Amino acid sequence: MRTELMPARGNLAVECARVIRLRIEDGEWHSVLPGERSLAATLEVGRDTVRLALQQLERTAVLSPSEGGCKRRILLAPGPQVQPATRALRIGMLSPRRLEQLSQPMLFEVDHLRRALAAKGGALDLFAPSWYGQKDPTRCLARLMAEEPCNAWILFRSSTQIQRWFAKSQIPCLVRGYPQANIGLSHLDVDWQATARHAAARLWRLGHRRVGILIPPDALPGIAAAVKGASELGEADFTLIEMPENGSTDGVIQALSRALKLTQPPTAVITTRPRQVATALTWLASKGIHVPAQVSLVTLAHDPFLDNLVPEISGYRVDPEAVSKQVIRRIEALVTGNPSSGKHAWITPEVAKGASLAPRPLRATALPWAAL
């Protein structure tokens, strides 16, 4: 993105009017302008400032006046078009969560993406619309594509309906996550199936024969793949105990309590979300159950905040900067017309040894299950 396409901190209303006009001339917006809320987020200013800028553009006949809450029509013709091969990339990222709600690794990844694209004159805009989780978001998707033209899109935690719409529309996109079945979009994610199988094998070699896996409520293919991978360890004496939880702290506690009250409880637990680790470690400690002496703990999704826990959590981590480079390579390939490039790409995470794994306790009856 050209540096003049963001407002300077002088007279913000005047600056915003200048920037909006430049973006229209660059062909970023065509028949209609995005709404005030969207413009405020894009330009990183308040809605009052945007409103003043739009009034100025109305007076200079760049925009039509606002009519009953409808979006303003663009009256100014765009300038000469830049050839696609030389145009800086504007990438849109669709997410069910706002930026401040993303996990720390994903925040790092977005930051690396933005810096890498900015170095090439491009930009990354994150959109977290309220309709993202709707059963049928197709009309909203079509409207967003018209209002926010991007060279390509990154789909984070996207539903079958969203992926199917992009596949049908043939809009360049990369699924940053596990692909939905039978859709065939280019994707990039951790190989959760192989990672979970590796975690199960580590536990089996330590003597653990009954292992629990905490399953969050999100119906994501990556979670199903992790359960499948751990269950397919291939050792006859290995049993995987599925422990569904509802996404809350109490849900994790209830799942752990149910599993540990079994006649043959698990001696190790695999977590699929970082938040599950913190709850499991502290709740077990409150019940006098020590990790790893009495229960081993391993996480498939490491988060930097886990480095502050004692014992250090064993698990699997990815390098956000390395992942962001892979994302950009695949996006650039898609934009240049090579949709098959990196179509079946998997991230292999680094093993974090930690200190939360230990050999299976020899006497399970000595564990303080009565405290549960």
Secondary structure by P-SEA (a helix, b strand, c coil): ccccccccccaaaaaaaaaaaaaaaacccccccccaaaaaaaacccaaaaaaaaaaaaaaccccccccccccccccccccccccccccbbbbbbbccccccccaaaaaaaaaaaaaaaaaccbbbbbbccccccccaaaaaaaaaaaccccbbbbccccaaaaaaaaaacccccccccccccccccccccaaaaaaaaaaaaaaaacccbbbbbbcccccaaaaaaaaaaaacccccbbbbbbbbcccaaaaaaaaaaaaaccccccbbbbccaaaaaaaaaaaaaacccccccbbbbbccccccccccccccbbbbbcaaaaaaaaaaaaaaaaacccccccbbbbbbbbbcccccccccccccccccccc
